[in-house]
Amino acid sequence: MSGFAPTDRVLVSPRHLADAGTDPLRDALGPLIRLFGWSHTHDAATGHITLDSPCHGAFIDFTPSNPYGPWWRTSHHEPYWQAQFGRHTPIEAIAAFTQALPQFLGDTRHADRIPLSTNTLVECARLNGWDMTADAQATVFTSADGHCVLTHAPHADRRWQIQHRLADDADTAWFASVTQATPARLSELEADLLQRRTQAEAEGRIGEIEGIDLTLTFLRAKRDETQRRAQRPAVHLGIPARRRPQESE
């Protein structure tokens, strides 16, 4: 693609071969800010961006300075889950995910401008020529060219995982995943948030500190609830005895 400038917009097919784009704020986060009123912070020096939904049920963290881990994190409360996207994840995929969040949270404004697919995952795979295999542990969808693999393992910590890479080309490698809530995972996220809060406090980012504090409150409440449920003793109701029919006198 040497005939194009770095800022040129081009169409790439299939979409999983695309890259992360040049303006994540406009492409993936802009609609949430402009159309739905999500509060946000932006550190121009590092490119770090955070968004908080009006109902405080979802929180987005974009960290482009992370050299190896995910650049995008979306956390949801009640029930708790977190979605992560790597550096080279196509911006179309991330934008489709973030722009669906308001409707998921019950905000139906602009639903006519952001239509959601009604097809099931199996139907989408079939329409795009993806192969599907399944066993007792997971269902695996593979793109027609074999470069992109989506795995659904309902009992794993990372229920959904997507991995993509062309042979011998690290720049085409990207990943995405959605995790379920576990006490260990919640504790790990709390430690990460505390570290980010310390850094934000040292740099005087007041708005970001408030968002992190709110997320910590939800996170700790969810962790405590998960631990309480795990400690509840099992209730044995027993097996009802069969009643003998009464003999007629």
Secondary structure, 3 states (H helix, E strand, C coil): CCCCCCCCCCCCCCHHHCCCCCCHHHHHHHHHHHCCCCEEEECCCCCCEEEECCCCCEEEEECCCCCCCCCEEEEECCCCEEEEECCCCCHHHHHHHHHHHHHHCCCCCCCCCCCCCCCCHHHHHHHCCCEEEECCCCEEEECCCCCEEEEECCCCCEEEEEEEEECCEEEEEEEEEEEECCHHHHHHHHHHHHHHHHHHHHCCCHHHHHHHHHHHHHHHHHHHHHHHHHHCCCCCCCCCCCCCCCCCC
